[in-house]
Amino acid sequence: MNSQEVMRYVESEYEIIRLTPCEVCGGEYLHNYQEIVSKDDSMYDILICACSKCGHEKSFEFHAPYLEEIKKKTKKKDSMYN
């Protein structure tokens, strides 16, 4: 996956958040915190957001295949030095 494809992937995550109304008041979610997690040998981009009107928090979880590629490359480099 090249950098342009990665950027499109990440942009689509933020677009989904922008288009998702708050389930409490219908307001807009704003990005508060981001975390990368590995689950079942897959990588995920977790974005914790809060509503700009009522403060309701919501977690968005996105599969991040571009991070899996980075993880594989890092493991490969590490094994070269061991």
DSSP file (Angstrom, degrees, kcal/mol; ACC not computed):
  #  RESIDUE AA STRUCTURE BP1 BP2  ACC     N-H-->O    O-->H-N    N-H-->O    O-->H-N    TCO  KAPPA ALPHA  PHI   PSI    X-CA   Y-CA   Z-CA
    1    1 A M              0   0    0      0, 0.0     2,-0.1     0, 0.0    68,-0.0   0.000 360.0 360.0 360.0 125.3    0.0    0.0    0.0
    2    2 A N     >  -     0   0    0      1,-0.1     4,-2.1     4,-0.0     3,-0.3  -0.340 360.0-100.0 -85.3 171.7    1.6    3.3   -1.0
    3    3 A S  H  > S+     0   0    0      1,-0.2     4,-2.4     2,-0.2     5,-0.1   0.821 121.2  56.2 -63.2 -32.4    1.3    6.5    1.0
    4    4 A Q  H  > S+     0   0    0      2,-0.2     4,-1.9     1,-0.2    -1,-0.2   0.905 108.6  47.2 -66.1 -40.5   -1.4    7.9   -1.2
    5    5 A E  H  > S+     0   0    0     -3,-0.3     4,-2.1     2,-0.2    -2,-0.2   0.884 110.8  52.4 -67.1 -38.7   -3.6    4.9   -0.5
    6    6 A V  H  X S+     0   0    0     -4,-2.1     4,-2.6     2,-0.2     5,-0.2   0.926 108.1  50.9 -61.9 -45.0   -2.9    5.1    3.2
    7    7 A M  H  X S+     0   0    0     -4,-2.4     4,-2.8     1,-0.2    -2,-0.2   0.897 109.3  50.4 -61.8 -40.7   -3.9    8.8    3.2
    8    8 A R  H  X S+     0   0    0     -4,-1.9     4,-2.0     2,-0.2    -1,-0.2   0.896 110.4  51.0 -62.6 -39.6   -7.2    7.9    1.5
    9    9 A Y  H  X S+     0   0    0     -4,-2.1     4,-1.4     2,-0.2    -2,-0.2   0.947 113.4  43.3 -62.0 -49.8   -7.8    5.2    4.1
   10   10 A V  H  X S+     0   0    0     -4,-2.6     4,-1.8     1,-0.2     3,-0.2   0.902 111.9  53.9 -65.4 -42.0   -7.2    7.6    7.0
   11   11 A E  H  X S+     0   0    0     -4,-2.8     4,-2.0     1,-0.2    -1,-0.2   0.877 105.1  54.9 -59.1 -38.0   -9.3   10.3    5.4
   12   12 A S  H  X S+     0   0    0     -4,-2.0     4,-2.2     2,-0.2    -1,-0.2   0.849 103.7  55.5 -67.0 -32.6  -12.2    7.9    5.0
   13   13 A E  H  X S+     0   0    0     -4,-1.4     4,-2.0    -3,-0.2    -1,-0.2   0.947 110.3  44.5 -61.4 -47.9  -12.0    7.2    8.8
   14   14 A Y  H  X S+     0   0    0     -4,-1.8     4,-2.4     1,-0.2    -2,-0.2   0.831 110.9  54.9 -67.5 -31.0  -12.4   10.9    9.6
   15   15 A E  H  X S+     0   0    0     -4,-2.0     4,-2.1     2,-0.2    -1,-0.2   0.905 106.6  51.0 -67.3 -41.4  -15.2   11.2    7.0
   16   16 A I  H  X S+     0   0    0     -4,-2.2     4,-0.7     2,-0.2    -2,-0.2   0.925 111.9  47.3 -61.4 -44.6  -17.1    8.4    8.7
   17   17 A I  H >< S+     0   0    0     -4,-2.0     3,-0.9     1,-0.2    12,-0.5   0.927 111.2  51.2 -62.2 -44.2  -16.8   10.2   12.0
   18   18 A R  H 3< S+     0   0    0     -4,-2.4    -1,-0.2     1,-0.2    -2,-0.2   0.853 112.6  46.2 -61.7 -35.3  -17.8   13.5   10.6
   19   19 A L  H 3< S+     0   0    0     -4,-2.1    -1,-0.2    -5,-0.1    -2,-0.2   0.494  92.4  92.4 -88.5  -4.2  -20.9   12.0    9.0
   20   20 A T    <<  -     0   0    0     -3,-0.9     9,-0.6    -4,-0.7     2,-0.1  -0.816  69.8-145.6 -94.0 115.1  -22.0   10.0   12.1
   21   21 A P  B     -A   28   0A   0      0, 0.0     7,-0.2     0, 0.0     6,-0.2  -0.458  31.0 -90.8 -76.8 152.3  -24.4   12.1   14.3
   22   22 A C     >  -     0   0    0      5,-2.6     4,-1.3     1,-0.2    35,-0.0  -0.379  28.8-139.6 -59.1 133.3  -24.3   11.8   18.0
   23   23 A E  T  4 S+     0   0    0      1,-0.2    -1,-0.2     2,-0.2    35,-0.0   0.599  98.9  45.9 -74.4  -9.8  -26.7    9.1   19.2
   24   24 A V  T  4 S-     0   0    0      3,-0.1    -1,-0.2    32,-0.0    -2,-0.0   0.875 135.9  -1.4 -95.5 -50.6  -27.8   11.2   22.1
   25   25 A C  T  4 S-     0   0    0      2,-0.0    -2,-0.2    31,-0.0    -3,-0.0   0.491  90.2-111.4-124.4  -6.5  -28.4   14.7   20.6
   26   26 A G     <  +     0   0    0     -4,-1.3    -3,-0.1     1,-0.2     0, 0.0   0.500  69.8 140.0  86.7   2.8  -27.5   14.5   16.9
   27   27 A G        -     0   0    0     -6,-0.2    -5,-2.6     1,-0.1     2,-0.4   0.031  57.6 -86.0 -70.8-176.1  -24.5   16.8   17.3
   28   28 A E  B     -A   21   0A   0     -7,-0.2    24,-2.9    -6,-0.0     2,-0.3  -0.780  35.5-127.1 -99.5 135.5  -21.1   16.3   15.6
   29   29 A Y  E     -B   51   0B   0     -9,-0.6     2,-0.4   -12,-0.5    22,-0.2  -0.606  20.5-159.2 -80.5 139.1  -18.4   14.1   17.0
   30   30 A L  E     -B   50   0B   0     20,-2.7    20,-2.3    -2,-0.3     2,-0.2  -0.944  26.6-106.3-118.0 142.0  -14.9   15.6   17.5
   31   31 A H  E     +B   49   0B   0     -2,-0.4    18,-0.2    18,-0.2     3,-0.1  -0.479  43.6 163.0 -68.7 127.3  -11.7   13.6   17.7
   32   32 A N  E     +     0   0B   0     16,-2.8     2,-0.3     1,-0.4    17,-0.2   0.750  61.1   3.2-109.5 -43.5  -10.4   13.4   21.3
   33   33 A Y  E     -B   48   0B   0     15,-1.9    15,-3.0     2,-0.0    -1,-0.4  -0.994  56.2-155.1-152.1 145.9   -7.9   10.6   21.4
   34   34 A Q  E     +B   47   0B   0     -2,-0.3     2,-0.3    13,-0.2    13,-0.2  -0.981  12.4 178.1-130.6 141.5   -6.4    8.0   19.1
   35   35 A E  E     -B   46   0B   0     11,-2.7    11,-3.4    -2,-0.4     2,-0.5  -0.998  19.9-144.5-142.7 142.5   -4.9    4.6   19.9
   36   36 A I  E     -B   45   0B   0     -2,-0.3     2,-0.3     9,-0.2     9,-0.2  -0.932  26.5-179.5-106.3 128.0   -3.4    1.8   17.7
   37   37 A V  E     -B   44   0B   0      7,-2.4     7,-2.9    -2,-0.5     2,-0.5  -0.942  23.9-140.6-129.8 152.6   -4.2   -1.7   18.9
   38   38 A S  E     +B   43   0B   0     -2,-0.3     2,-0.4     5,-0.2     5,-0.2  -0.955  27.0 171.7-111.0 125.4   -3.3   -5.2   17.7
   39   39 A K  E >   -B   42   0B   0      3,-3.2     3,-2.0    -2,-0.5    -2,-0.0  -0.993  66.4 -12.9-137.7 126.5   -6.1   -7.8   18.0
   40   40 A D  T 3  S-     0   0    0     -2,-0.4    -1,-0.1     1,-0.3     3,-0.1   0.879 127.7 -54.6  51.0  43.2   -6.1  -11.3   16.6
   41   41 A D  T 3  S+     0   0    0      1,-0.2     2,-0.3    -3,-0.0    -1,-0.3   0.648 120.1 107.4  65.8  17.4   -3.0  -10.5   14.5
   42   42 A S  E <   -B   39   0B   0     -3,-2.0    -3,-3.2    25,-0.0     2,-0.4  -0.910  65.5-128.6-121.2 152.9   -4.7   -7.5   12.9
   43   43 A M  E     -B   38   0B   0     -2,-0.3    21,-2.8    -5,-0.2     2,-0.4  -0.800  22.6-168.4-103.3 143.7   -4.1   -3.8   13.5
   44   44 A Y  E     -BC  37  63B   0     -7,-2.9    -7,-2.4    -2,-0.4     2,-0.6  -0.981  19.3-142.4-133.6 143.9   -6.9   -1.4   14.4
   45   45 A D  E     -BC  36  62B   0     17,-3.0    17,-2.3    -2,-0.4     2,-0.5  -0.931  23.1-164.0-102.4 114.1   -7.1    2.4   14.6
   46   46 A I  E     -BC  35  61B   0    -11,-3.4   -11,-2.7    -2,-0.6     2,-0.5  -0.893   4.7-170.4-105.1 124.7   -9.3    3.4   17.5
   47   47 A L  E     -BC  34  60B   0     13,-2.9    13,-2.9    -2,-0.5     2,-0.6  -0.966   8.6-156.4-118.2 121.3  -10.6    6.9   17.7
   48   48 A I  E     -BC  33  59B   0    -15,-3.0   -16,-2.8    -2,-0.5   -15,-1.9  -0.851  22.2-178.7 -96.0 124.3  -12.3    8.2   20.8
   49   49 A C  E     -BC  31  58B   0      9,-3.1     9,-2.5    -2,-0.6     2,-0.4  -0.830  17.4-152.5-124.2 159.6  -14.6   11.1   20.0
   50   50 A A  E     -BC  30  57B   0    -20,-2.3   -20,-2.7    -2,-0.3     7,-0.2  -0.983  29.4-105.9-131.4 144.9  -16.9   13.4   22.0
   51   51 A C  E  >  -B   29   0B   0      5,-2.1     4,-1.0    -2,-0.4   -22,-0.2  -0.468  19.8-140.6 -69.1 136.1  -20.0   15.2   20.8
   52   52 A S  T  4 S+     0   0    0    -24,-2.9    -1,-0.1    -2,-0.2   -23,-0.1   0.687  98.6  38.7 -71.4 -17.5  -19.4   18.9   20.3
   53   53 A K  T  4 S+     0   0    0    -25,-0.2    -1,-0.1     3,-0.1   -24,-0.0   0.890 133.3  12.0 -96.9 -54.1  -22.9   19.7   21.8
   54   54 A C  T  4 S-     0   0    0      2,-0.1    -2,-0.1     0, 0.0     0, 0.0   0.575  90.6-122.0-107.9 -10.6  -23.5   17.3   24.7
   55   55 A G     <  +     0   0    0     -4,-1.0    -3,-0.1     1,-0.3   -26,-0.0   0.467  50.3 161.3  84.9   1.1  -20.1   15.7   25.3
   56   56 A H        -     0   0    0     -6,-0.1    -5,-2.1     1,-0.1     2,-0.3  -0.334  33.0-135.4 -56.9 131.1  -21.3   12.1   24.7
   57   57 A E  E     +C   50   0B   0     -7,-0.2     2,-0.3   -28,-0.1    -7,-0.2  -0.703  25.0 178.9 -94.8 144.5  -18.3    9.9   24.0
   58   58 A K  E     -C   49   0B   0     -9,-2.5    -9,-3.1    -2,-0.3     2,-0.5  -0.997  19.4-140.8-142.9 140.5  -18.1    7.3   21.3
   59   59 A S  E     -C   48   0B   0     -2,-0.3     2,-0.5   -11,-0.2   -11,-0.2  -0.884  12.3-162.0-103.9 130.4  -15.4    4.9   20.2
   60   60 A F  E     -C   47   0B   0    -13,-2.9   -13,-2.9    -2,-0.5     2,-0.5  -0.948   4.9-162.6-111.1 130.2  -14.8    4.3   16.5
   61   61 A E  E     -C   46   0B   0     -2,-0.5     2,-0.4   -15,-0.2   -15,-0.2  -0.960   8.6-177.7-118.5 124.2  -12.8    1.2   15.5
   62   62 A F  E     -C   45   0B   0    -17,-2.3   -17,-3.0    -2,-0.5     2,-0.2  -0.972  30.1-120.5-123.8 132.6  -11.3    0.9   12.0
   63   63 A H  E     -C   44   0B   0     -2,-0.4   -19,-0.2   -19,-0.2     3,-0.1  -0.504  27.6-159.5 -64.1 136.4   -9.3   -2.0   10.6
   64   64 A A    >>  +     0   0    0    -21,-2.8     3,-1.2    -2,-0.2     4,-1.1  -0.691  22.6 167.9-126.2  78.1   -5.9   -0.6    9.6
   65   65 A P  H 3> S+     0   0    0      0, 0.0     4,-1.6     0, 0.0    -1,-0.1   0.790  77.2  64.6 -62.5 -27.2   -4.2   -2.9    7.0
   66   66 A Y  H 3> S+     0   0    0      1,-0.2     4,-1.3     2,-0.2     5,-0.1   0.822 101.2  50.8 -65.3 -30.2   -1.6   -0.2    6.4
   67   67 A L  H <> S+     0   0    0     -3,-1.2     4,-2.5     2,-0.2    -1,-0.2   0.807 103.3  58.9 -75.4 -30.2   -0.4   -0.6    9.9
   68   68 A E  H  X S+     0   0    0     -4,-1.1     4,-2.4     2,-0.2    -2,-0.2   0.891 103.9  51.8 -63.8 -39.1   -0.1   -4.4    9.5
   69   69 A E  H  X S+     0   0    0     -4,-1.6     4,-2.1     2,-0.2    -1,-0.2   0.907 110.5  47.7 -63.0 -42.1    2.3   -3.8    6.6
   70   70 A I  H  X S+     0   0    0     -4,-1.3     4,-2.4     2,-0.2    -2,-0.2   0.908 110.8  51.9 -64.7 -42.4    4.4   -1.6    8.9
   71   71 A K  H  X S+     0   0    0     -4,-2.5     4,-2.5     1,-0.2    -2,-0.2   0.909 109.6  49.3 -61.4 -43.1    4.3   -4.2   11.6
   72   72 A K  H  X S+     0   0    0     -4,-2.4     4,-2.3     1,-0.2    -1,-0.2   0.911 111.2  49.2 -63.2 -43.0    5.5   -6.9    9.2
   73   73 A K  H  X S+     0   0    0     -4,-2.1     4,-2.2     2,-0.2    -1,-0.2   0.898 111.3  49.8 -63.6 -40.1    8.4   -4.8    8.0
   74   74 A T  H  X S+     0   0    0     -4,-2.4     4,-2.7     2,-0.2    -2,-0.2   0.915 110.8  49.1 -65.0 -43.9    9.4   -4.0   11.6
   75   75 A K  H  X S+     0   0    0     -4,-2.5     4,-2.3     1,-0.2    -2,-0.2   0.897 110.3  51.8 -61.8 -40.2    9.3   -7.7   12.5
   76   76 A K  H  X S+     0   0    0     -4,-2.3     4,-1.1     2,-0.2    -1,-0.2   0.916 111.5  46.3 -63.5 -43.8   11.4   -8.5    9.5
   77   77 A K  H  X S+     0   0    0     -4,-2.2     4,-1.0     1,-0.2     3,-0.4   0.919 111.6  52.0 -64.1 -44.1   14.0   -5.9   10.4
   78   78 A D  H >X S+     0   0    0     -4,-2.7     3,-0.7     1,-0.2     4,-0.6   0.889 106.9  52.6 -61.3 -39.9   14.1   -7.0   14.0
   79   79 A S  H 3< S+     0   0    0     -4,-2.3     3,-0.4     1,-0.2    -1,-0.2   0.776 102.4  60.2 -68.4 -24.9   14.7  -10.7   13.0
   80   80 A M  H 3< S+     0   0    0     -4,-1.1    -1,-0.2    -3,-0.4    -2,-0.2   0.809 107.3  45.4 -69.2 -29.4   17.6   -9.6   10.9
   81   81 A Y  H <<        0   0    0     -4,-1.0    -1,-0.2    -3,-0.7    -2,-0.2   0.504 360.0 360.0 -94.6  -5.2   19.4   -8.2   13.9
   82   82 A N     <        0   0    0     -4,-0.6    -1,-0.2    -3,-0.4    -2,-0.2   0.428 360.0 360.0 -98.7 360.0   18.8  -11.1   16.3
